[in-house]
């Protein structure tokens, strides 16, 4: 902290505290030894570093730590004062003569088993007291366990939580970690917000491990520590402290379980299990009973802890599987294989619904949209459009507020190349099938989305047709209309040819334009012949379609022929805009279905085709 800041703090606090020295501190605060002038005692004043103070809400931080002043426990270092100096929060705690547990382990290495158990029980008692008051430490580590006359006193209780709450997620921007990676639980290390008391139990397990082994259970880079935590990769204590009992080995393993449900449920339970690992001394007359009780308690701890170890091994295998799947999902998303990434992500979600890494990856390969219908209550299913053999996947009943689809909202090309079909079913109404892109909440190619998808009663829909709902495009309003459900087939078009459709001018109302000049009816229809010169589509021979293709969509017809057929059938040919609405976001754009040209030349208006149509449909205005 700059000297100018230090001077301002000294001046502001001079009426209460006389700062005498600077003490070793952590990454979060500068620590001074001071004399409390009012009560004639030594205290430790901690002032948040400026970068951290800028990230937290000072007023909220001070409110968060007020509850700490109410913690009165022999193994908790209480808060006795707090405030701020020009935006820098500070708080005061009693100064404890002695050393920290971190200092002792660094100097002596592994501690005797009886001291490990005693210190562990004292810390567990402090945690239980605070947990009952809904205060979680979130930074239990040897550096925060002070040894006063050999007894443990836990410092900075709840400070990490107060910092995190008041920073509202911005604290990572400071480069300062709230909590120590080597000791924090896997859920805390992964950034989960719903921490509970078991995060402190995990951290205490790490402290117990270090007291027994003389070194932390995890070391190395931050990435290596985080990976080993999630995988549960830690050297067994039995290899490092064979003199400790199997019950103590198993107890520490249970406290350090990857899954919080596999740990001790309370600090009190952990403290009791610690007590049961030591032989209990007592008067001769009660020795046998105590030995029996102690042995039974130890056996219970060993059995429970060994079962926990088995569950930890299973959890480790699960964590390894999850880690591999997340890597595969990220690679699939990078490759643009969105559907495969989504399928794999759903498998991971079933195993761990709230995985934070998966939450970060979702937008890279999927997006969510609401699906609504009018009337509501329709059953919605989907399947890939290009694979009719796939079973329909049931999504639920409308309204559905957040249905997830593969792809990303900006990658419309992927959706056009991998169309997904949606089916709406409601008793008393005709089934409706649309493409997923039809319900995207954005206007696409000047066509608005279907929101909601309107359903048509069974008795109000012409056979073989679907209702296309009203819409507004490019500033023009279009009413409801019906359109053929399927393309016109060769067989249907053959009926038009047989009925003399090519010889009756009544069906051919539009002027024939070629190279800017209008043709007579006889001259124009003489151009619409099959491969043998007979009236009909250009793909036919001898006035008919190939054998076995009666139910195929008719092809090789011009826009003029299509319009004439539509009038003969009692309808009219859809315009480009109507096609766009009906086939919104289809892989073929409407300008490919109905190319704008006129008999191969250029005319004053788009009334013809210069190549064969691929599909032909008919529609009626409602």
Secondary structure as GFF3:
##gff-version 3
##sequence-region A 1 622
A	DSSP	alpha_helix	3	13	.	.	.	ID=ss1
A	DSSP	beta_strand	17	23	.	.	.	ID=ss2
A	DSSP	beta_strand	29	36	.	.	.	ID=ss3
A	DSSP	beta_strand	41	48	.	.	.	ID=ss4
A	DSSP	alpha_helix	50	55	.	.	.	ID=ss5
A	DSSP	alpha_helix	58	66	.	.	.	ID=ss6
A	DSSP	three_ten_helix	67	70	.	.	.	ID=ss7
A	DSSP	beta_strand	79	85	.	.	.	ID=ss8
A	DSSP	beta_strand	88	94	.	.	.	ID=ss9
A	DSSP	beta_strand	99	100	.	.	.	ID=ss10
A	DSSP	alpha_helix	101	108	.	.	.	ID=ss11
A	DSSP	alpha_helix	113	131	.	.	.	ID=ss12
A	DSSP	three_ten_helix	142	144	.	.	.	ID=ss13
A	DSSP	beta_strand	145	148	.	.	.	ID=ss14
A	DSSP	beta_strand	151	154	.	.	.	ID=ss15
A	DSSP	alpha_helix	159	167	.	.	.	ID=ss16
A	DSSP	three_ten_helix	171	174	.	.	.	ID=ss17
A	DSSP	alpha_helix	186	189	.	.	.	ID=ss18
A	DSSP	alpha_helix	198	213	.	.	.	ID=ss19
A	DSSP	alpha_helix	222	231	.	.	.	ID=ss20
A	DSSP	alpha_helix	237	240	.	.	.	ID=ss21
A	DSSP	alpha_helix	246	255	.	.	.	ID=ss22
A	DSSP	three_ten_helix	260	262	.	.	.	ID=ss23
A	DSSP	alpha_helix	267	275	.	.	.	ID=ss24
A	DSSP	three_ten_helix	284	286	.	.	.	ID=ss25
A	DSSP	alpha_helix	287	335	.	.	.	ID=ss26
A	DSSP	alpha_helix	338	351	.	.	.	ID=ss27
A	DSSP	alpha_helix	356	365	.	.	.	ID=ss28
A	DSSP	beta_strand	366	371	.	.	.	ID=ss29
A	DSSP	beta_strand	373	374	.	.	.	ID=ss30
A	DSSP	beta_strand	379	384	.	.	.	ID=ss31
A	DSSP	beta_strand	393	397	.	.	.	ID=ss32
A	DSSP	beta_strand	400	406	.	.	.	ID=ss33
A	DSSP	alpha_helix	412	417	.	.	.	ID=ss34
A	DSSP	beta_strand	420	425	.	.	.	ID=ss35
A	DSSP	beta_strand	432	435	.	.	.	ID=ss36
A	DSSP	three_ten_helix	436	439	.	.	.	ID=ss37
A	DSSP	beta_strand	453	454	.	.	.	ID=ss38
A	DSSP	three_ten_helix	458	460	.	.	.	ID=ss39
A	DSSP	beta_strand	465	468	.	.	.	ID=ss40
A	DSSP	beta_strand	471	473	.	.	.	ID=ss41
A	DSSP	beta_strand	476	478	.	.	.	ID=ss42
A	DSSP	beta_strand	481	484	.	.	.	ID=ss43
A	DSSP	alpha_helix	490	498	.	.	.	ID=ss44
A	DSSP	three_ten_helix	505	507	.	.	.	ID=ss45
A	DSSP	beta_strand	512	514	.	.	.	ID=ss46
A	DSSP	beta_strand	517	519	.	.	.	ID=ss47
A	DSSP	alpha_helix	521	525	.	.	.	ID=ss48
A	DSSP	alpha_helix	559	568	.	.	.	ID=ss49
A	DSSP	beta_strand	572	573	.	.	.	ID=ss50
A	DSSP	alpha_helix	576	582	.	.	.	ID=ss51
A	DSSP	alpha_helix	590	593	.	.	.	ID=ss52
A	DSSP	beta_strand	618	621	.	.	.	ID=ss53
###
